[in-house]
Amino acid sequence: MKQDRGAWRSKLGFILAAAGSAVGLGNLWKFPYLTYKFGGGEHGHGAGGFVIIYLMAVLLLGLPVMIAEVMIGRRGRLNPVGSFRALRPGTAWKYAGLLGVITGFLILSYYAVVAGWTIEYIAKSVTWEYADYDAHVSDQAVRDRVFSELSVAPAGALFLKEHGLIRDTADASAVQAAWARVKTDKKYANLLKQAKKEFFLAFKTRFRTQRALKHAIIEKKMEIYPASLFERFLKNPVKQVGYFFLFMLLTMLVVIGGVSGGIERWNKVLMPLLLLMLFTLVGRVFTLDGGVRAMRFLFYPDFSRVTFNTVLWAVGQAFFSLSLGMGALLTYGSYLPKDAKISKASLAIVSLDTLVALAAAFVIFGSIFTFGLTMHGSGIGNLFTAVPGIFLHMPGGRFLSILFYSLVAFAALTSTVSLMEVAAAYLIDEHDMSRKRAVLIAGAAIFLLGVPSALSFNLLANARIFHLTFFGLVDFFSANIALPLGGILIAIFVGWVLTAREKHEEVFEFPVWLYSVWDFLVRFVAPAAILVLLFALLTGRVSG
Ligand code: TRP
């Protein structure tokens, strides 16, 4: 049924679809979440170390490997397995393609769970639950919040010193360690109670009138509310599985529609709209108090925080965000005409993807620093907890919020579609299935695989493997191990197996010097960098 394969209507179609694949939750959800995590969380100094390594990984590994991956697809003109086979028949290279197909299953199985969250947040924007936060947050929650704020402020250090728990109020790590003890050790239960009381009293005396105090409490509730809404949502297994199912259905519908009909058309309109929306928000955040702090948080490097682990996650994220290392862009490349310039298209995709990631992180941190939001412990929800704060303080916020989460959902959809397309193309080409049958089978399998991920925040929250939830494990394995491994194989194949003539035909647009630079990166730099990381991983130097 080879006629079921598609083709792009135009060169722009490829760029748009590949950009649609690349730009997704990796940029809007995962990049901000990882910068938060590697920047030291709420009280961290800066994520610059992670961000700079990420940018280097994108430029030195991501861009050259992207060109290599698209090249394999355009020469092979098939799905990942078929393309490797077509280029070097009778060798084991086809298994590199198979690894990609499997990785795609894994990624989609948890990615669509997060994608499902966007649907809930479209609904939350429609009903605009944020407006009556006052009624939903208890006074106790405000007290706890005041406590957690003051305990890390000078007042907290002073309190510890007065009670003989630290000597030097300027020693931040001693303060941190002391509070950790006070909060967990039963011995200090009374002290903890006393601290909470004192801190709330200190908070209250800051306000001269009853009205000012009431206002301040309401403001605190507004900070707390989005996070508590999100947490409640995560704890609801029915919603988690339900939205996940819904998003899988949507993805399957689009993929059944076929390459040019389903994917290409919508991309042209909604991708620019997403950019417009994002840059409106960037502009808005620049006028908020937290804008400057967000810049500093994102780019100020705290190299004391950088470890092998940071590098592994940064490289994994580069592959993940660019949709590299599992054959998604290879498959899209297989629909690309011979005269299209792979390098230019790749550069455009990489630039756009990076820009969107940075913009999203800036918006989210700007909001966090402006409104003093509490985030879900790991930061995993900050796309959903931080952004509503901005809309609450904007004219037309409710409408913009609906639009924003719809666009996020769409960006996620163009990514899930690309992941599903790999599985579909594989089944269509290699197992002679119709498109519909291929999608139904792949979709059902991915859904089953993803159910434990959807339950990882509720029913299965305590089922840990290597300290990770099922969701965390699949994410860690697929993004940080399988994608870099796929990337190595692609780099080695193009760098060492394809002949110079074959390569020259694909990147005919390269002047000699640029070809040499690219070839060097693909042959030596990419495999070496990724091998070092995999080695670090196998010797236990890194973790989830
Ligand atoms: N790059 C997408 C994002 O950032 C996710 C994605 C789509 C992906 N297709 C992929 C990741 C293929 C790895 C491989 O949201």
Boltz pocket constraint, residues with backbone or C-beta under 6 A from the ligand:
constraints:
  - pocket:
      binder: B
      contacts: [[A, 21], [A, 22], [A, 23], [A, 24], [A, 25], [A, 26], [A, 27], [A, 107], [A, 319], [A, 320], [A, 321], [A, 322], [A, 323], [A, 324], [A, 325], [A, 326], [A, 328], [A, 411], [A, 414], [A, 415], [A, 416], [A, 418], [A, 419], [A, 483]]
      max_distance: 6.0
